[in-house]
Amino acid sequence: MPRLATRTWVQAGELLAAIAALAAWGLERVEVVGSSMAPTFISGDRLLVVRRCRPLRVGDLVALSDPTSPGRRLVKRVASIDEGSATVEGDNEAASTDSRHFGAVPVSAIRHLVVRRYAHGEGT
């Protein structure tokens, strides 16, 4: 096998190992749909979220399953935490389905923290 091809296979193997490590760490991608988090995030923004490994804090940006539609994921901000439950709200109250509609959620239901926006959505 030519030397360049061997290097390419090694690089590909290293990349696959890095992807596997990130997946094991709980890193996932999420796309924002709608304007509930505007102006912080807009529709089409792409976010990296990581499995939550520390206690929640007020102000955290989180991803969780929609309590009213479990197949859908929501991105919200933690507004308050009280005795095992958290209130989550969108930054754009007029466009957000959040704890103001479905109530507080168990802290255990909030499994991911938003760590970075890696691509901007429409209008930017």
C-alpha positions, 0 to 999 in steps of 0.5 A, spaced: 500 500 500 502 506 498 505 511 504 499 516 502 494 511 502 496 508 509 497 515 512 489 517 510 487 510 513 490 512 519 487 519 519 480 516 518 481 511 524 483 517 528 477 521 526 473 515 527 476 514 534 475 521 536 467 521 534 466 515 538 469 518 544 465 524 543 459 520 542 460 516 548 461 523 552 454 524 550 455 530 545 450 531 540 447 536 535 441 539 535 438 544 530 433 550 533 426 550 529 422 556 531 423 563 534 422 561 542 429 562 544 430 568 540 434 573 540 439 568 543 438 562 538 434 563 531 431 558 527 436 554 523 442 555 528 445 548 530 448 547 537 452 542 540 449 539 547 453 534 552 450 530 557 449 533 563 454 531 568 453 537 573 447 540 577 443 544 573 444 552 575 439 558 573 440 560 567 443 554 563 441 553 556 438 546 556 435 541 551 430 536 553 424 532 551 417 536 550 413 533 555 407 534 551 410 531 545 416 526 547 418 525 540 420 532 539 426 536 543 426 543 546 431 548 547 430 552 553 433 556 559 432 554 566 428 559 570 428 556 577 430 550 580 426 547 586 426 540 590 427 536 584 424 540 579 426 545 574 422 551 570 424 552 563 422 558 559 424 560 552 427 567 551 421 569 547 415 568 551 410 570 545 413 564 541 415 559 546 411 553 549 415 552 556 413 551 563 408 556 563 404 551 559 406 545 561 409 546 568 415 544 571 419 538 569 423 533 573 430 535 573 432 528 571 428 530 565 433 535 563 439 531 560 443 535 556 446 542 556 447 546 550 455 548 550 456 551 543 452 554 537 456 551 531 452 554 525 448 560 524 441 559 522 437 564 517 438 571 517 445 571 519 
